[in-house]
Amino acid sequence: MKLLVILFGTFILALLGTTVFQGKPDFLFSGNLGMAVFIIFTGFSHFKFQKGMAMMIPEYIPGKMFWVYCTGILEIAAGIGLMIPSIREITAILLIVFYLLVFVANINSSKKKINIFKADYTGPGMHYLYVQRIPMQIILIVWTWYFGIYLH
């Protein structure tokens, strides 16, 4: 849930900034900036915590490090794409699909009690999935839809 602080914090700061500099809050810009900063931050984490991220990927998927780096690059690209109005909607659609697909890795990670930061099996397990990850995933999908598609 610490990551949601980045999302909401950036959103609130952007709302305040647009209010000060434009005279009114810009919800579309602020919402997309919040998600952009969030997803770019998580994209870079794929390079810092690559071993733990690789452990999340189910056994039947080959080339784990390739997928860790690839998804990190995709997340960074999605963050940039959300800030470009002409590709914002398609970026948001693809990001929602991405959130649904990577949820499989989150389930796998919780089942195995993977701690991505330590790259070991001391993670919080299924409790984390039910109490934090599922609600966060719903927030990310709804947020991306609302600011990237609905308001677009």
Salt bridges, closest charged atoms under 4 A:
GLU59 OE2 - LYS112 NZ 1.86
GLU75 OE1 - HIS46 NE2 3.25
